Amino acid sequence: MKGVRKFSDYLEKQKKLRTFLKEYEKEGKWSHAAELADKEAEKTKRKDLKTRALEDYKKAGYNFDKYDT
């Protein structure tokens, strides 16, 4: 049962994360959404969240092109 509970907790956390991200993006709070996605991407090593974070950072006005080498 512990495995089921952990998985259920994980799914609930992911649902809350998606909800927060959607709300921040809907409200135009791009940097908030980016930081939340970036933080979670670092913890979970999820590339989709890292990509979403970078897209939200760009919408917030951050320019990463000048750092490319």
N, C-alpha and C positions, 0 to 999 in steps of 0.2 A: 504493500500500500504506500510505502514511502516514495517509491519511484513514481507512482501515479500522482501523488500530492506535489512532488517537486515539479513534474512536468506541467501539472495544472497551474502551479504558481508561476512557472515560466511563461505559459501562454497568457495568463492574466497580466503579467508585467509587460509583455510585448503588445498586448491590446492597449494598455494605458499609454505606452510609449507612442504608438501610432496615433492615438487620440490627441495627445499633447502636441505632437509634430503637426498634425493636420490643423489643429486650432491655431498654433503659432503662425503657420504658413497662411492660413485663411485671414488672419488679422494683420498680415504683413510684418510680423515680428521675425524677420529672416535670421537675424543674428541669434536670437533665442533658440529658434529651431535648429540652426546650424550647430550651436554649442551642445545642445541636447543630443543630437544625432552623432556628433563627433565623439562625445564622451562615451556613449553607448557603443560606438564602433570600436573604440580603443579597448573597452572591456571585453567585448564579444568577438572581436576580429572579423566583424561582418563587413564585407566590401560594399554591399548595397547601401548600408548606412553611411559609410565613408563618402561614397559618391553623392548621396543625398545631402550630406553636410557640406561638401564642396560646392554643390549647386546653390544651396541656401546662402553660403558665405558670399558667393558671387552676386546673388540677388540683394544681399545686404550692402553691397558696394565694395567688398574686398577685391583686390586685384592680385591674383596669384601669378599672372603672366610675367611680371617683372622679376619673379624669383626663379623662373625656369632657367636651367642652364643647358 
